[in-house]
């Protein structure tokens, strides 16, 4: 059959066209949110520590305000050391004049006080606490999920794909996409340093939903993380994020892509992107289609670590994570699951935590 791909090729497709919104989760007992500051200094030094201040006074063109540090993502000072450009955690941006005494920090080498004239950029790092739950009709694992392409339901403690196209979606190889997909918190800037853990199953092809004649043993799945953008239709530009791909034969890969899509009005073909990288790959995983496998992904700064059934398979750094390619940066974003073509699957015991 002309459109069939090998498992490895399918993983690449999943990382591109197929892989690739905010309230606050309220767990019964939330972990405390810890706050640290990273100061990039004018001499090229970096100082990290716990701040003594809780807010920054800002005079903008329209208001005077005290902005809590926990709402700030970055604060960039101008050459006069008073005007500042501030990016907030929710994506808002503002400019104004700040007046700060030397910032006191508790660091690993003791207490320090850094005068504002020595600071180029102030970055706020949040750790612990709940991540935004996102928006979507399916509540599962403390998050809200949006089902794409096929239908899904919560059944026996699992979030399960169903062998039926989502009503209203043009499903198929000649349509706008194949592959059951779940998505949450796509592009959310607050999903930055985090850990996700889950059990993952690849059920295989259901005879009731096999329009393109896949073999009964075909299985694959791609797990997207730091997904900065994604679209349900593979004909719509935007697929940007990292992907952990699994093939039914035990092959795996870690890739990333920028603005991946099929550059054609409808149907699969002419795959295009603004860039992609393969960061790691391997073979030999013992993937269990019946009981599933336990997966853990951690992203902290530029470091990515992945475990399968308790064994670490990847520990790498992507120094290009914060670079803008095609207008996209991959230093933030939520999670997606995409099962290959008509291969069904499920997730269970999903949890997400800020690092």
Short mmCIF file of the C-alpha atoms (twelve columns), coordinates in Angstrom:
data_MODEL
# 
_entry.id   MODEL 
# 
loop_
_atom_site.group_PDB 
_atom_site.id 
_atom_site.type_symbol 
_atom_site.label_atom_id 
_atom_site.label_alt_id 
_atom_site.label_comp_id 
_atom_site.label_asym_id 
_atom_site.label_seq_id 
_atom_site.Cartn_x 
_atom_site.Cartn_y 
_atom_site.Cartn_z 
_atom_site.pdbx_PDB_model_num 
ATOM 1   C CA . UNK A 1   0.000   0.000  0.000  1 
ATOM 2   C CA . UNK A 2   1.629   3.282  -1.105 1 
ATOM 3   C CA . UNK A 3   0.901   5.343  2.022  1 
ATOM 4   C CA . UNK A 4   2.218   2.798  4.514  1 
ATOM 5   C CA . UNK A 5   5.376   3.739  6.392  1 
ATOM 6   C CA . UNK A 6   7.851   1.818  8.500  1 
ATOM 7   C CA . UNK A 7   7.505   2.221  12.298 1 
ATOM 8   C CA . UNK A 8   10.502  4.550  12.388 1 
ATOM 9   C CA . UNK A 9   9.035   6.703  9.602  1 
ATOM 10  C CA . UNK A 10  5.728   6.769  11.462 1 
ATOM 11  C CA . UNK A 11  7.474   8.112  14.549 1 
ATOM 12  C CA . UNK A 12  8.921   10.956 12.486 1 
ATOM 13  C CA . UNK A 13  5.488   11.753 11.077 1 
ATOM 14  C CA . UNK A 14  4.003   11.678 14.562 1 
ATOM 15  C CA . UNK A 15  6.641   14.054 15.830 1 
ATOM 16  C CA . UNK A 16  5.694   16.428 13.036 1 
ATOM 17  C CA . UNK A 17  2.223   16.552 11.534 1 
ATOM 18  C CA . UNK A 18  0.357   14.519 14.145 1 
ATOM 19  C CA . UNK A 19  1.797   15.474 17.524 1 
ATOM 20  C CA . UNK A 20  1.811   18.668 17.009 1 
ATOM 21  C CA . UNK A 21  -6.465  26.826 27.337 1 
ATOM 22  C CA . UNK A 22  -5.887  27.819 31.084 1 
ATOM 23  C CA . UNK A 23  -7.310  27.372 34.569 1 
ATOM 24  C CA . UNK A 24  -5.447  26.250 37.651 1 
ATOM 25  C CA . UNK A 25  -5.525  22.678 38.881 1 
ATOM 26  C CA . UNK A 26  -6.701  22.408 42.475 1 
ATOM 27  C CA . UNK A 27  -5.452  19.138 43.964 1 
ATOM 28  C CA . UNK A 28  -6.743  18.115 47.350 1 
ATOM 29  C CA . UNK A 29  -3.366  18.957 48.914 1 
ATOM 30  C CA . UNK A 30  -1.299  21.289 46.746 1 
ATOM 31  C CA . UNK A 31  2.472   21.427 47.075 1 
ATOM 32  C CA . UNK A 32  3.861   24.846 48.046 1 
ATOM 33  C CA . UNK A 33  5.182   27.004 45.221 1 
ATOM 34  C CA . UNK A 34  8.851   27.892 45.750 1 
ATOM 35  C CA . UNK A 35  10.303  30.974 44.124 1 
ATOM 36  C CA . UNK A 36  13.891  31.695 43.099 1 
ATOM 37  C CA . UNK A 37  15.501  34.545 41.198 1 
ATOM 38  C CA . UNK A 38  18.157  34.249 38.527 1 
ATOM 39  C CA . UNK A 39  20.023  37.504 37.966 1 
ATOM 40  C CA . UNK A 40  21.965  37.920 34.714 1 
ATOM 41  C CA . UNK A 41  24.559  40.572 35.501 1 
ATOM 42  C CA . UNK A 42  26.158  43.164 33.233 1 
ATOM 43  C CA . UNK A 43  29.585  41.497 33.573 1 
ATOM 44  C CA . UNK A 44  28.259  38.151 32.302 1 
ATOM 45  C CA . UNK A 45  27.875  36.567 35.744 1 
ATOM 46  C CA . UNK A 46  24.759  34.761 37.000 1 
ATOM 47  C CA . UNK A 47  23.475  34.760 40.581 1 
ATOM 48  C CA . UNK A 48  20.689  32.432 41.728 1 
ATOM 49  C CA . UNK A 49  18.966  32.574 45.083 1 
ATOM 50  C CA . UNK A 50  15.861  32.987 47.206 1 
ATOM 51  C CA . UNK A 51  14.784  36.645 47.255 1 
ATOM 52  C CA . UNK A 52  13.944  38.760 50.277 1 
ATOM 53  C CA . UNK A 53  11.536  40.920 48.241 1 
ATOM 54  C CA . UNK A 54  8.036   39.762 47.237 1 
ATOM 55  C CA . UNK A 55  7.121   42.324 44.586 1 
ATOM 56  C CA . UNK A 56  8.490   44.910 42.162 1 
ATOM 57  C CA . UNK A 57  7.124   48.502 42.128 1 
ATOM 58  C CA . UNK A 58  6.408   49.625 38.547 1 
ATOM 59  C CA . UNK A 59  5.255   52.969 37.192 1 
ATOM 60  C CA . UNK A 60  3.792   52.425 33.731 1 
ATOM 61  C CA . UNK A 61  2.314   55.038 31.391 1 
ATOM 62  C CA . UNK A 62  -1.141  54.279 32.743 1 
ATOM 63  C CA . UNK A 63  -0.781  53.059 36.341 1 
ATOM 64  C CA . UNK A 64  1.426   52.616 39.366 1 
ATOM 65  C CA . UNK A 65  1.502   49.055 40.650 1 
ATOM 66  C CA . UNK A 66  3.341   46.516 42.761 1 
ATOM 67  C CA . UNK A 67  3.718   43.305 40.757 1 
ATOM 68  C CA . UNK A 68  4.220   40.137 42.843 1 
ATOM 69  C CA . UNK A 69  7.373   38.269 41.812 1 
ATOM 70  C CA . UNK A 70  5.397   35.055 41.333 1 
ATOM 71  C CA . UNK A 71  3.564   36.710 38.410 1 
ATOM 72  C CA . UNK A 72  6.774   37.782 36.654 1 
ATOM 73  C CA . UNK A 73  8.630   35.617 34.165 1 
ATOM 74  C CA . UNK A 74  11.437  37.975 33.071 1 
ATOM 75  C CA . UNK A 75  12.338  41.603 33.713 1 
ATOM 76  C CA . UNK A 76  14.847  43.213 31.330 1 
ATOM 77  C CA . UNK A 77  16.437  46.471 32.404 1 
ATOM 78  C CA . UNK A 78  17.324  49.290 30.014 1 
ATOM 79  C CA . UNK A 79  20.663  51.061 29.889 1 
ATOM 80  C CA . UNK A 80  19.436  53.631 32.405 1 
ATOM 81  C CA . UNK A 81  18.802  50.774 34.936 1 
ATOM 82  C CA . UNK A 82  15.311  52.123 35.571 1 
ATOM 83  C CA . UNK A 83  13.146  51.462 32.513 1 
ATOM 84  C CA . UNK A 84  12.179  47.805 32.236 1 
ATOM 85  C CA . UNK A 85  10.388  45.437 29.861 1 
ATOM 86  C CA . UNK A 86  8.450   42.849 31.856 1 
ATOM 87  C CA . UNK A 87  7.069   39.518 30.614 1 
ATOM 88  C CA . UNK A 88  4.477   38.021 32.956 1 
ATOM 89  C CA . UNK A 89  3.845   34.334 33.575 1 
ATOM 90  C CA . UNK A 90  0.432   34.529 31.859 1 
ATOM 91  C CA . UNK A 91  1.919   35.922 28.634 1 
ATOM 92  C CA . UNK A 92  1.133   39.601 29.244 1 
ATOM 93  C CA . UNK A 93  3.862   42.196 28.562 1 
ATOM 94  C CA . UNK A 94  4.333   45.680 29.922 1 
ATOM 95  C CA . UNK A 95  6.915   48.482 30.127 1 
ATOM 96  C CA . UNK A 96  7.566   50.902 32.928 1 
ATOM 97  C CA . UNK A 97  9.984   52.463 35.373 1 
ATOM 98  C CA . UNK A 98  11.104  50.519 38.445 1 
ATOM 99  C CA . UNK A 99  12.748  51.702 41.656 1 
ATOM 100 C CA . UNK A 100 14.477  48.957 43.609 1 
ATOM 101 C CA . UNK A 101 16.935  48.904 46.441 1 
ATOM 102 C CA . UNK A 102 19.757  46.343 46.127 1 
ATOM 103 C CA . UNK A 103 18.113  42.914 45.763 1 
ATOM 104 C CA . UNK A 104 18.933  40.627 48.674 1 
ATOM 105 C CA . UNK A 105 19.274  36.924 47.892 1 
ATOM 106 C CA . UNK A 106 20.052  33.834 49.939 1 
ATOM 107 C CA . UNK A 107 22.442  31.840 47.744 1 
ATOM 108 C CA . UNK A 108 24.499  28.657 48.089 1 
ATOM 109 C CA . UNK A 109 27.467  30.855 49.069 1 
ATOM 110 C CA . UNK A 110 25.530  32.903 51.609 1 
ATOM 111 C CA . UNK A 111 23.479  36.106 51.596 1 
ATOM 112 C CA . UNK A 112 24.252  38.711 48.925 1 
ATOM 113 C CA . UNK A 113 22.842  42.091 47.884 1 
ATOM 114 C CA . UNK A 114 23.024  43.031 44.204 1 
ATOM 115 C CA . UNK A 115 22.566  46.648 43.166 1 
ATOM 116 C CA . UNK A 116 20.144  47.257 40.299 1 
ATOM 117 C CA . UNK A 117 22.826  48.910 38.148 1 
ATOM 118 C CA . UNK A 118 24.634  45.572 37.960 1 
ATOM 119 C CA . UNK A 119 21.543  43.652 36.753 1 
ATOM 120 C CA . UNK A 120 20.759  43.103 33.078 1 
ATOM 121 C CA . UNK A 121 17.916  40.557 33.321 1 
ATOM 122 C CA . UNK A 122 15.906  39.257 36.277 1 
ATOM 123 C CA . UNK A 123 14.272  35.870 35.803 1 
ATOM 124 C CA . UNK A 124 11.739  34.253 38.140 1 
ATOM 125 C CA . UNK A 125 11.818  30.477 38.503 1 
ATOM 126 C CA . UNK A 126 8.838   28.770 40.126 1 
ATOM 127 C CA . UNK A 127 9.204   25.252 41.471 1 
ATOM 128 C CA . UNK A 128 6.722   22.903 43.084 1 
ATOM 129 C CA . UNK A 129 3.009   23.540 43.186 1 
ATOM 130 C CA . UNK A 130 0.282   22.834 40.703 1 
ATOM 131 C CA . UNK A 131 0.484   23.365 36.961 1 
ATOM 132 C CA . UNK A 132 -2.430  24.957 35.097 1 
ATOM 133 C CA . UNK A 133 -5.096  22.358 34.335 1 
ATOM 134 C CA . UNK A 134 -5.881  23.844 30.920 1 
ATOM 135 C CA . UNK A 135 -9.138  23.757 29.024 1 
ATOM 136 C CA . UNK A 136 -10.876 20.780 27.472 1 
ATOM 137 C CA . UNK A 137 -13.962 18.619 27.892 1 
ATOM 138 C CA . UNK A 138 -12.195 15.558 29.371 1 
ATOM 139 C CA . UNK A 139 -10.987 15.813 32.985 1 
ATOM 140 C CA . UNK A 140 -8.298  13.237 33.745 1 
ATOM 141 C CA . UNK A 141 -5.184  13.118 35.913 1 
ATOM 142 C CA . UNK A 142 -5.781  16.612 37.300 1 
ATOM 143 C CA . UNK A 143 -5.845  18.170 33.810 1 
ATOM 144 C CA . UNK A 144 -8.433  18.978 31.154 1 
ATOM 145 C CA . UNK A 145 -7.827  17.306 27.797 1 
ATOM 146 C CA . UNK A 146 -9.048  18.057 24.284 1 
ATOM 147 C CA . UNK A 147 -9.647  14.979 22.074 1 
ATOM 148 C CA . UNK A 148 -8.678  15.361 18.423 1 
ATOM 149 C CA . UNK A 149 -9.462  13.272 15.330 1 
ATOM 150 C CA . UNK A 150 -11.109 10.347 17.130 1 
ATOM 151 C CA . UNK A 151 -13.415 10.022 20.091 1 
ATOM 152 C CA . UNK A 152 -12.206 9.281  23.657 1 
ATOM 153 C CA . UNK A 153 -13.751 8.273  26.959 1 
ATOM 154 C CA . UNK A 154 -12.687 7.606  30.551 1 
ATOM 155 C CA . UNK A 155 -13.133 3.901  31.217 1 
ATOM 156 C CA . UNK A 156 -11.899 1.710  34.115 1 
ATOM 157 C CA . UNK A 157 -9.389  4.323  35.259 1 
ATOM 158 C CA . UNK A 158 -8.025  4.911  31.757 1 
ATOM 159 C CA . UNK A 159 -8.470  7.649  29.185 1 
ATOM 160 C CA . UNK A 160 -9.105  5.504  26.101 1 
ATOM 161 C CA . UNK A 161 -9.262  6.236  22.366 1 
ATOM 162 C CA . UNK A 162 -12.349 4.907  20.616 1 
ATOM 163 C CA . UNK A 163 -12.473 3.360  17.117 1 
ATOM 164 C CA . UNK A 164 -14.551 6.178  15.623 1 
ATOM 165 C CA . UNK A 165 -13.721 9.536  14.035 1 
ATOM 166 C CA . UNK A 166 -14.589 12.678 15.955 1 
ATOM 167 C CA . UNK A 167 -17.877 14.048 14.638 1 
ATOM 168 C CA . UNK A 168 -17.247 16.980 12.321 1 
ATOM 169 C CA . UNK A 169 -13.586 16.177 11.616 1 
ATOM 170 C CA . UNK A 170 -12.526 15.232 8.092  1 
ATOM 171 C CA . UNK A 171 -10.700 12.046 9.085  1 
ATOM 172 C CA . UNK A 172 -8.474  10.045 6.744  1 
ATOM 173 C CA . UNK A 173 -5.310  9.909  4.682  1 
ATOM 174 C CA . UNK A 174 -7.034  12.015 2.035  1 
ATOM 175 C CA . UNK A 175 -8.601  14.216 4.701  1 
ATOM 176 C CA . UNK A 176 -7.145  16.432 7.430  1 
ATOM 177 C CA . UNK A 177 -5.413  13.811 9.529  1 
ATOM 178 C CA . UNK A 178 -5.187  10.359 11.032 1 
ATOM 179 C CA . UNK A 179 -4.276  9.250  14.541 1 
ATOM 180 C CA . UNK A 180 -6.166  9.500  17.835 1 
ATOM 181 C CA . UNK A 181 -4.791  12.539 19.680 1 
ATOM 182 C CA . UNK A 182 -5.080  14.067 23.156 1 
ATOM 183 C CA . UNK A 183 -3.844  17.591 23.913 1 
ATOM 184 C CA . UNK A 184 -3.577  19.818 26.975 1 
ATOM 185 C CA . UNK A 185 -2.015  23.231 27.693 1 
ATOM 186 C CA . UNK A 186 -0.579  23.715 24.204 1 
ATOM 187 C CA . UNK A 187 1.537   26.862 24.154 1 
ATOM 188 C CA . UNK A 188 1.036   27.573 27.861 1 
ATOM 189 C CA . UNK A 189 4.068   29.592 29.021 1 
ATOM 190 C CA . UNK A 190 3.580   28.388 32.599 1 
ATOM 191 C CA . UNK A 191 4.321   24.811 31.526 1 
ATOM 192 C CA . UNK A 192 8.090   25.221 31.533 1 
ATOM 193 C CA . UNK A 193 10.029  23.056 34.031 1 
ATOM 194 C CA . UNK A 194 7.932   20.013 34.847 1 
ATOM 195 C CA . UNK A 195 7.645   16.275 35.303 1 
ATOM 196 C CA . UNK A 196 4.928   14.093 33.788 1 
ATOM 197 C CA . UNK A 197 4.415   10.445 34.722 1 
ATOM 198 C CA . UNK A 198 1.896   8.031  33.257 1 
ATOM 199 C CA . UNK A 199 1.196   4.507  32.103 1 
ATOM 200 C CA . UNK A 200 0.915   4.246  28.332 1 
ATOM 201 C CA . UNK A 201 -0.781  1.559  26.252 1 
ATOM 202 C CA . UNK A 202 -0.766  0.791  22.519 1 
ATOM 203 C CA . UNK A 203 -3.819  -1.398 21.951 1 
ATOM 204 C CA . UNK A 204 -3.360  -1.842 18.229 1 
ATOM 205 C CA . UNK A 205 -5.802  -1.651 15.340 1 
ATOM 206 C CA . UNK A 206 -9.502  -2.278 15.935 1 
ATOM 207 C CA . UNK A 207 -11.076 -4.164 12.985 1 
ATOM 208 C CA . UNK A 208 -14.113 -1.884 13.268 1 
ATOM 209 C CA . UNK A 209 -11.976 1.145  12.419 1 
ATOM 210 C CA . UNK A 210 -9.359  0.258  9.824  1 
ATOM 211 C CA . UNK A 211 -10.190 2.215  6.654  1 
ATOM 212 C CA . UNK A 212 -6.662  1.910  5.198  1 
ATOM 213 C CA . UNK A 213 -5.984  -1.757 5.882  1 
ATOM 214 C CA . UNK A 214 -3.307  -1.550 8.574  1 
ATOM 215 C CA . UNK A 215 -1.881  -4.828 9.816  1 
ATOM 216 C CA . UNK A 216 -3.366  -6.134 13.048 1 
ATOM 217 C CA . UNK A 217 0.039   -5.893 14.759 1 
ATOM 218 C CA . UNK A 218 0.712   -2.240 13.846 1 
ATOM 219 C CA . UNK A 219 1.375   -0.050 16.895 1 
ATOM 220 C CA . UNK A 220 3.020   3.318  17.476 1 
ATOM 221 C CA . UNK A 221 2.569   6.380  19.651 1 
ATOM 222 C CA . UNK A 222 4.179   9.786  20.049 1 
ATOM 223 C CA . UNK A 223 4.209   11.729 23.324 1 
ATOM 224 C CA . UNK A 224 4.634   15.465 22.830 1 
ATOM 225 C CA . UNK A 225 6.078   17.690 25.559 1 
ATOM 226 C CA . UNK A 226 6.988   21.373 25.606 1 
ATOM 227 C CA . UNK A 227 4.415   21.584 22.831 1 
ATOM 228 C CA . UNK A 228 4.478   25.271 21.918 1 
ATOM 229 C CA . UNK A 229 1.905   24.870 19.143 1 
ATOM 230 C CA . UNK A 230 -0.163  22.098 17.582 1 
ATOM 231 C CA . UNK A 231 -3.154  21.776 15.292 1 
ATOM 232 C CA . UNK A 232 -5.755  19.072 14.837 1 
ATOM 233 C CA . UNK A 233 -5.457  19.257 11.045 1 
ATOM 234 C CA . UNK A 234 -2.135  18.145 9.600  1 
ATOM 235 C CA . UNK A 235 -2.769  20.662 6.772  1 
ATOM 236 C CA . UNK A 236 -2.512  23.598 9.191  1 
ATOM 237 C CA . UNK A 237 0.913   25.064 9.953  1 
ATOM 238 C CA . UNK A 238 2.027   25.103 13.557 1 
ATOM 239 C CA . UNK A 239 3.248   21.735 14.880 1 
ATOM 240 C CA . UNK A 240 6.061   22.751 17.251 1 
ATOM 241 C CA . UNK A 241 7.428   20.798 20.205 1 
ATOM 242 C CA . UNK A 242 9.401   17.823 21.415 1 
ATOM 243 C CA . UNK A 243 8.236   14.262 20.853 1 
ATOM 244 C CA . UNK A 244 9.076   10.925 22.422 1 
ATOM 245 C CA . UNK A 245 8.108   8.316  19.840 1 
ATOM 246 C CA . UNK A 246 7.609   4.575  20.370 1 
ATOM 247 C CA . UNK A 247 7.290   1.899  17.694 1 
ATOM 248 C CA . UNK A 248 5.652   -1.455 18.229 1 
ATOM 249 C CA . UNK A 249 9.032   -3.143 17.636 1 
ATOM 250 C CA . UNK A 250 10.610  -1.440 20.662 1 
ATOM 251 C CA . UNK A 251 12.294  1.389  18.734 1 
ATOM 252 C CA . UNK A 252 12.178  4.865  20.266 1 
ATOM 253 C CA . UNK A 253 13.322  8.390  19.447 1 
ATOM 254 C CA . UNK A 254 13.394  11.909 20.878 1 
ATOM 255 C CA . UNK A 255 12.873  14.609 18.251 1 
ATOM 256 C CA . UNK A 256 11.695  18.184 17.962 1 
ATOM 257 C CA . UNK A 257 10.202  20.219 15.147 1 
ATOM 258 C CA . UNK A 258 9.063   23.745 14.298 1 
ATOM 259 C CA . UNK A 259 5.858   24.577 12.391 1 
ATOM 260 C CA . UNK A 260 5.487   21.131 10.873 1 
ATOM 261 C CA . UNK A 261 2.511   20.492 8.594  1 
ATOM 262 C CA . UNK A 262 1.461   19.040 5.261  1 
ATOM 263 C CA . UNK A 263 1.671   21.862 2.739  1 
ATOM 264 C CA . UNK A 264 -1.361  20.857 0.744  1 
ATOM 265 C CA . UNK A 265 -5.010  21.955 1.075  1 
ATOM 266 C CA . UNK A 266 -6.171  18.505 2.144  1 
ATOM 267 C CA . UNK A 267 -4.696  15.042 2.602  1 
ATOM 268 C CA . UNK A 268 -1.218  13.853 3.501  1 
ATOM 269 C CA . UNK A 269 1.644   15.110 1.334  1 
ATOM 270 C CA . UNK A 270 4.355   17.709 0.862  1 
ATOM 271 C CA . UNK A 271 5.473   17.648 4.530  1 
ATOM 272 C CA . UNK A 272 7.096   20.981 5.431  1 
ATOM 273 C CA . UNK A 273 8.620   22.628 8.488  1 
ATOM 274 C CA . UNK A 274 10.951  25.399 9.579  1 
ATOM 275 C CA . UNK A 275 13.323  22.899 11.160 1 
ATOM 276 C CA . UNK A 276 13.655  19.641 13.062 1 
ATOM 277 C CA . UNK A 277 16.240  17.743 15.106 1 
ATOM 278 C CA . UNK A 278 16.715  14.155 16.247 1 
ATOM 279 C CA . UNK A 279 18.164  14.306 19.756 1 
ATOM 280 C CA . UNK A 280 18.304  10.615 20.674 1 
ATOM 281 C CA . UNK A 281 17.106  7.233  19.457 1 
ATOM 282 C CA . UNK A 282 17.386  3.589  20.359 1 
ATOM 283 C CA . UNK A 283 15.957  0.090  20.152 1 
ATOM 284 C CA . UNK A 284 15.076  -2.829 22.347 1 
ATOM 285 C CA . UNK A 285 12.325  -1.521 24.628 1 
ATOM 286 C CA . UNK A 286 9.955   -4.199 25.873 1 
ATOM 287 C CA . UNK A 287 6.637   -2.524 25.180 1 
ATOM 288 C CA . UNK A 288 3.600   -4.310 26.584 1 
ATOM 289 C CA . UNK A 289 0.413   -3.750 24.541 1 
ATOM 290 C CA . UNK A 290 -1.785  -5.406 27.174 1 
ATOM 291 C CA . UNK A 291 -0.719  -3.859 30.476 1 
ATOM 292 C CA . UNK A 292 1.182   -0.834 29.147 1 
ATOM 293 C CA . UNK A 293 4.461   0.720  30.260 1 
ATOM 294 C CA . UNK A 294 5.354   3.350  32.850 1 
ATOM 295 C CA . UNK A 295 6.882   6.514  31.395 1 
ATOM 296 C CA . UNK A 296 8.405   9.524  33.120 1 
ATOM 297 C CA . UNK A 297 9.554   12.694 31.357 1 
ATOM 298 C CA . UNK A 298 11.343  15.559 33.102 1 
ATOM 299 C CA . UNK A 299 12.239  18.888 31.506 1 
ATOM 300 C CA . UNK A 300 14.238  21.337 33.597 1 
ATOM 301 C CA . UNK A 301 16.005  24.178 31.856 1 
ATOM 302 C CA . UNK A 302 17.578  22.677 28.738 1 
ATOM 303 C CA . UNK A 303 17.858  19.215 30.296 1 
ATOM 304 C CA . UNK A 304 15.511  16.416 29.195 1 
ATOM 305 C CA . UNK A 305 15.385  13.100 31.068 1 
ATOM 306 C CA . UNK A 306 13.201  10.112 30.192 1 
ATOM 307 C CA . UNK A 307 12.552  6.820  31.977 1 
ATOM 308 C CA . UNK A 308 10.602  3.766  30.781 1 
ATOM 309 C CA . UNK A 309 9.604   1.201  33.428 1 
ATOM 310 C CA . UNK A 310 12.093  2.750  35.836 1 
ATOM 311 C CA . UNK A 311 15.078  2.588  33.468 1 
ATOM 312 C CA . UNK A 312 16.504  5.853  32.186 1 
ATOM 313 C CA . UNK A 313 16.749  5.828  28.389 1 
ATOM 314 C CA . UNK A 314 17.669  9.474  27.776 1 
ATOM 315 C CA . UNK A 315 19.534  12.227 29.625 1 
ATOM 316 C CA . UNK A 316 20.348  15.066 27.260 1 
ATOM 317 C CA . UNK A 317 20.529  18.819 26.899 1 
ATOM 318 C CA . UNK A 318 19.159  20.789 23.989 1 
ATOM 319 C CA . UNK A 319 20.960  24.120 24.040 1 
ATOM 320 C CA . UNK A 320 18.763  25.314 21.174 1 
ATOM 321 C CA . UNK A 321 15.618  24.993 23.300 1 
ATOM 322 C CA . UNK A 322 15.293  28.747 23.812 1 
ATOM 323 C CA . UNK A 323 16.188  29.750 20.245 1 
ATOM 324 C CA . UNK A 324 13.415  31.088 18.018 1 
ATOM 325 C CA . UNK A 325 13.041  29.153 14.764 1 
ATOM 326 C CA . UNK A 326 10.165  30.058 12.477 1 
ATOM 327 C CA . UNK A 327 8.822   32.268 15.266 1 
ATOM 328 C CA . UNK A 328 8.606   29.330 17.694 1 
ATOM 329 C CA . UNK A 329 10.612  28.560 20.840 1 
ATOM 330 C CA . UNK A 330 10.378  25.185 22.551 1 
ATOM 331 C CA . UNK A 331 11.108  26.247 26.130 1 
ATOM 332 C CA . UNK A 332 7.468   25.908 27.208 1 
ATOM 333 C CA . UNK A 333 4.186   24.201 26.408 1 
ATOM 334 C CA . UNK A 334 1.954   21.316 27.375 1 
ATOM 335 C CA . UNK A 335 1.545   17.668 26.481 1 
ATOM 336 C CA . UNK A 336 0.051   15.643 23.619 1 
ATOM 337 C CA . UNK A 337 -0.438  11.951 22.863 1 
ATOM 338 C CA . UNK A 338 -0.887  10.731 19.281 1 
ATOM 339 C CA . UNK A 339 -1.315  7.077  18.395 1 
ATOM 340 C CA . UNK A 340 -0.126  6.158  14.910 1 
ATOM 341 C CA . UNK A 341 -2.789  6.161  12.217 1 
ATOM 342 C CA . UNK A 342 -5.629  3.877  13.385 1 
ATOM 343 C CA . UNK A 343 -3.648  2.314  16.234 1 
ATOM 344 C CA . UNK A 344 -5.743  2.689  19.394 1 
ATOM 345 C CA . UNK A 345 -4.338  3.361  22.860 1 
ATOM 346 C CA . UNK A 346 -4.818  4.675  26.388 1 
ATOM 347 C CA . UNK A 347 -3.173  6.471  29.314 1 
ATOM 348 C CA . UNK A 348 -3.574  5.720  33.017 1 
ATOM 349 C CA . UNK A 349 -2.302  7.172  36.327 1 
ATOM 350 C CA . UNK A 350 -1.279  10.452 34.698 1 
ATOM 351 C CA . UNK A 351 0.313   13.118 36.899 1 
ATOM 352 C CA . UNK A 352 2.049   16.415 36.189 1 
ATOM 353 C CA . UNK A 353 4.174   18.446 38.600 1 
ATOM 354 C CA . UNK A 354 6.138   21.645 38.386 1 
ATOM 355 C CA . UNK A 355 9.872   21.206 39.056 1 
# 
